[in-house]
């Protein structure tokens, strides 16, 4: 079973469609680690598309905030403005679907899904010390996480925790990780709709556990078109500008 793993789509339909086109024919089951909406201009289109694709989806903090399942006191003003705009745009049906998304960790198709950290869905995992607990506690060899919008990951084989560089070069579209039976993995497929690791291309992963490989992809998309829709919607300018620099 080949799994297409997406996260942090953030209502960016162009990035989602470019990724689906690039990955066409390479996967059988779709997995989404949350933040389907927030920041981007296409919340209904992206939510409907993910629903229609039958993705196994867990909630992200933006999905929760939009569905009023968490306060936005911790959100910066720009993120808060995007949450309010997104809520005003969503159909009741899509809002209801987002509100009903399960919380990670969720075990599906032989992997574990979390939005942020294994112990706390809203926590960020950037460093080895933040990754350690998830690597030790997860019920699966491979755990996928999102939330940081950084493609990459960690592996663990007692006593060594390794930071993995899993990022295709600028002139390449993918790189592959070979899974070793003796190691555990915590992997971030990268953000579809708002990358923050200095590569503005949409990021995702394709996992093939039977063949012990996970591929990490980057795909270009029409950033200018998305920026135009964001400006037309009067979404905050810092959110518009960050798409082209990828941070
Ligand atoms: Zn996010």
Boltz pocket constraint, residues with backbone or C-beta under 6 A from the ligand:
constraints:
  - pocket:
      binder: B
      contacts: [[A, 8], [A, 10], [A, 34], [A, 35], [A, 60], [A, 62], [A, 147], [A, 148], [A, 149]]
      max_distance: 6.0
